[in-house]
């Protein structure tokens, strides 16, 4: 089944069928051809973490680092749940001073539960 692909990727295999595929480097080309050559979704998902890693090394103190991690987690949760992080944060900070402590969980950026 892979013989036509092998012929396209490495012409020498067509003329020398006794040559083993493993160890020749051709298996990497075949894997890339079958899987695709980019991983843009994964790269885009981890880019903010990689870019911020150096910036977060110097947050001032351990407590400040913990607070920054909590804020980043809330903003990432808002994004994953389809909310616009800036709008959610602005709305939450406006409601927070008068919001009852017993209902704080309602302000979290979680996806609303479906109504049965």
C-alpha positions as CSV (number, residue, x, y, z in Angstrom):
1,X,0.0,0.0,0.0
2,X,2.8,2.4,0.8
3,X,4.9,1.4,-2.3
4,X,3.4,4.2,-4.5
5,X,4.1,6.8,-1.8
6,X,7.6,5.4,-1.3
7,X,8.2,5.8,-5.1
8,X,7.1,9.4,-5.0
9,X,9.1,10.4,-1.9
10,X,12.3,8.5,-2.6
11,X,13.0,7.5,-6.2
12,X,15.9,5.3,-5.1
13,X,13.5,2.9,-3.4
14,X,11.9,2.1,-6.7
15,X,15.1,1.0,-8.2
16,X,16.5,-0.7,-5.1
17,X,13.6,-2.5,-3.4
18,X,16.0,-4.5,-1.1
19,X,16.9,-1.2,0.7
20,X,15.2,-1.1,4.1
21,X,12.9,1.8,4.8
22,X,13.8,2.0,8.5
23,X,17.0,4.0,9.2
24,X,17.1,5.6,5.7
25,X,15.3,8.8,6.7
26,X,12.5,8.0,4.3
27,X,10.1,7.0,7.0
28,X,10.2,10.5,8.4
29,X,9.3,11.9,5.0
30,X,6.4,9.4,4.6
31,X,5.2,10.2,8.1
32,X,5.2,13.9,7.3
33,X,3.4,13.3,4.0
34,X,0.7,11.3,5.7
35,X,0.3,13.6,8.8
36,X,0.7,17.0,7.3
37,X,3.6,19.3,7.9
38,X,2.2,21.9,10.2
39,X,1.0,22.0,13.8
40,X,-0.4,25.6,13.7
41,X,-3.4,24.9,16.1
42,X,-1.0,23.5,18.8
43,X,1.5,26.3,18.3
44,X,-1.1,28.9,18.5
45,X,-2.5,27.4,21.7
46,X,0.8,27.4,23.5
47,X,2.2,30.7,22.2
48,X,0.8,32.9,25.0
49,X,2.2,30.6,27.6
50,X,5.6,30.5,25.9
51,X,5.7,34.3,25.4
52,X,4.7,35.0,28.9
53,X,7.0,32.6,30.6
54,X,10.0,35.0,30.7
55,X,7.8,37.9,31.7
56,X,6.3,36.0,34.6
57,X,9.7,35.1,36.0
58,X,9.9,38.5,37.6
59,X,6.5,39.3,39.1
60,X,7.8,40.8,42.3
61,X,7.0,38.2,44.8
62,X,5.6,34.7,45.2
63,X,2.1,36.1,46.2
64,X,2.1,38.3,43.1
65,X,3.0,35.3,41.0
66,X,0.1,33.3,42.4
67,X,-2.3,36.2,41.8
68,X,-1.1,36.5,38.2
69,X,-1.6,32.7,37.7
70,X,-5.1,32.9,39.0
71,X,-6.0,35.8,36.7
72,X,-4.4,34.1,33.7
73,X,-6.4,31.0,34.5
74,X,-9.7,32.9,34.7
75,X,-9.0,34.7,31.4
76,X,-8.1,31.4,29.7
77,X,-11.3,29.8,31.1
78,X,-13.4,32.7,29.8
79,X,-11.8,32.3,26.3
80,X,-12.3,28.5,26.3
81,X,-16.0,29.0,27.2
82,X,-16.6,31.4,24.3
83,X,-16.6,34.6,26.3
84,X,-14.6,37.7,25.4
85,X,-12.1,38.0,28.3
86,X,-11.9,41.8,28.5
87,X,-15.7,42.2,28.5
88,X,-16.1,39.4,31.1
89,X,-13.4,40.9,33.4
90,X,-14.9,44.4,33.1
91,X,-18.4,43.2,33.9
92,X,-17.2,41.1,36.8
93,X,-15.1,43.9,38.4
94,X,-18.1,46.2,38.1
95,X,-20.5,43.7,39.8
96,X,-18.0,42.5,42.5
97,X,-18.3,45.3,45.1
98,X,-22.1,44.8,45.5
99,X,-22.3,41.1,44.8
100,X,-23.3,38.8,47.6
101,X,-20.5,36.6,48.9
102,X,-22.7,33.5,48.8
103,X,-23.2,33.8,45.0
104,X,-19.6,34.5,44.0
105,X,-19.5,31.3,41.9
106,X,-22.0,32.8,39.5
107,X,-19.4,35.3,38.4
108,X,-16.9,32.7,37.3
109,X,-16.4,32.5,33.5
110,X,-18.0,29.1,33.1
111,X,-20.3,28.1,30.3
112,X,-23.9,28.3,31.4
113,X,-25.6,25.0,32.1
114,X,-28.2,24.0,29.5
115,X,-31.8,24.4,30.6
116,X,-33.6,21.0,30.5
